[in-house]
Amino acid sequence: MEQGRPSPRNERTVEISVDSVTVYGILGLPDHPKGIVLFAHGSGSGRFSPRNQFVAHVLQDAGFATLLPDLLTEREAENRRNVFDIPLLARRLCAITGWIRNQPDVRNLPIGYFGASTGAAAALVAAAQEGTSIRAVVSRGGRPDLAVDALPKVTAPTLLIVGGYDQPVIALNEQAYDMIRAPKKLVIVPRATHLFEEPGALEEVARLAADWFDQYLPKRAAA
């Protein structure tokens, strides 16, 4: 292999049955993973989200397996009401979490959630429902206000990441931070907007996420 070129990634497309439909996901498996991170995408996005794929690759390089699933079928996603149906998305996320627990190559790994935008609300609701079996949650530009009833029930250590220029969402995350009783942290990335498109912004999100999962996934699993 040429020096400086990245190693090939062990990724494959998987089929997951949820609510009598089939959704697809991208499962990434590094050598000897120390945990698995399940992604919940933002409004209308899915497994091909370039931002979440970037974060997933950073997490794989840090030693975590990743699963980027579609929470909706293509037909379901055409209905904008489904895109913002947080209970539906959270239910799908819980079902996919159950699927992970039945896969021989990942079933014994501690599980964390990474949610973006509305997907972060679904991740928080699912984490509240799943209880201590979810070891950590990271929210990128999340809408935790859409999960307000679930926030006090979340037991997983939760990291909220918001762009410094995303003023309305900063306020929503500050309110959510006060309601979360689990170990928590709010990080505002300077000069970043909602999608973290500025140079270095998404890299900082991925670094923060990797550090958070590294701190809580393996350690709490051992405990």
Secondary structure as UniProt FT lines:
FT   TURN            3..4
FT   STRAND          11..18
FT   TURN            19..20
FT   STRAND          21..28
FT   STRAND          36..40
FT   TURN            43..44
FT   TURN            47..48
FT   HELIX           50..61
FT   TURN            62..63
FT   STRAND          65..69
FT   HELIX           74..77
FT   HELIX           80..83
FT   HELIX           86..100
FT   TURN            101..102
FT   TURN            104..108
FT   STRAND          111..116
FT   HELIX           118..130
FT   HELIX           131..133
FT   STRAND          134..140
FT   HELIX           144..147
FT   TURN            148..150
FT   HELIX           151..153
FT   STRAND          158..163
FT   TURN            164..165
FT   HELIX           167..179
FT   STRAND          184..189
FT   TURN            190..191
FT   TURN            194..195
FT   TURN            199..200
FT   HELIX           201..222
//
